[in-house]
């Protein structure tokens, strides 16, 4: 299955995005999953020691970590412009 590359310069990535994608593609994809699970664990601990505000703050990190992992996986599979 051939990948469709968009050669339209209006839709190409900028140099900063390209550099970030090249560096993050080197990271193993499961690091983001472990980061999400870790933030949930820390949140659970903080909840158990009655630090509710900190628990909610740290617990909200899980979704961005999972989204970053998804983005990382897509860049690895599809590449960048």
Buried (B, 14 or more C-beta within 10 A) or exposed (E): EEEEEEEEEEEEEEEEEEEBBEEBBEEEEEBBBEBBBBBBEBBEEBBEEEBEEBBEEBBEBBEEBBEBBEEBEEBBEEEBB
